Amino acid sequence: MAHMLDHFGPSLRAPWTHLEAPELTAELWGAMVEGTAAEAAGRDYAALVAERDRAVIAVRRAVEQARRTSVRP
């Protein structure tokens, strides 16, 4: 997260030009980095990617299952 915010932080503001966006202060930066580190709970990037991929596959399978079993009028 720290690298992402350092690299993309300024450009992340662009989509918010029509909405009020928070200022990326040092305090907000720190809170985001600390929060994502806590959420990662020591898992490395590869483990997080694998977890994300398993979740995406599970959602896709659930959607396909729902499509196969849904009653159509």
C-alpha angles and dihedrals in degrees: 000000000000092000092045093051093046091049103036104019097104094046092048087070093065097078088053095058091110093044132051108266127196118249110253094237124173088255093053091043090053093046091051093048093046092045095051091045090053091047091049088054094201096313114138125232094266091053092049091049091050091049091049092049092050089051093049091049091049091051092048091050091049091051092049091048090050091050092051094049101038119111112238121206 
